[in-house]
């Protein structure tokens, strides 16, 4: 159930209440996220957290495809642009390698869709939804993003 939107028009994204509350939290506005240093950020008492940092885009054929079982991803572009390829199929149970806790890399992904994200754009990937992030648009480039990790229990 991938959802995409833009932080400047958050109400148009038709997010579930729990996700809307995360993205509309005053400490995580687009402007505040853009001013943060690299690192992990979590509000006291919250079960979700956000990682902020720079990454390098590259050709899709060099990128891995991942999915998660326990967490939903919200990937938000703070600066730059990227393409994320994805599929609306459930990858849980497909042949994959767990690289670290709750990060499964698919052996033979079938990605049928792609979305171009620019500053302020975000996309959600629910548990089981395969996605291939950091695909370049025209040439390799640095993209700055915030990735929210939301436990499936609060969705």
CORMO-V494920 format. One record per backbone hydrogen bond with DSSP energy under -1.0 kcal/mol. CO is the residue of the C=O (numbers start at 1). NH is the residue of the N-H. If there is no record, write none. Layout:
CO/NH + CO/NH
This chain:
3/124 + 5/122 + 6/9 + 9/12 + 10/13 + 16/20 + 17/21 + 18/22 + 19/23 + 20/24 + 22/25 + 25/28 + 29/33 + 30/34 + 33/36 + 39/52 + 41/50 + 43/46 + 49/149 + 50/41 + 51/147 + 52/39 + 53/145 + 55/143 + 58/136 + 59/62 + 60/63 + 65/106 + 66/131 + 67/104 + 68/128 + 70/152 + 72/150 + 73/125 + 74/148 + 75/123 + 76/146 + 77/120 + 79/144 + 82/117 + 83/135 + 84/115 + 85/132 + 86/113 + 91/94 + 95/107 + 97/105 + 100/103 + 103/99 + 104/67 + 105/97 + 113/86 + 115/84 + 117/82 + 118/121 + 120/7 + 121/77 + 122/5 + 123/75 + 125/73 + 126/129 + 128/91 + 130/87 + 131/66 + 132/85 + 134/58 + 135/83 + 141/57 + 143/55 + 144/78 + 144/79 + 145/53 + 146/76 + 147/51 + 148/74 + 149/49 + 150/72 + 151/154 + 152/155
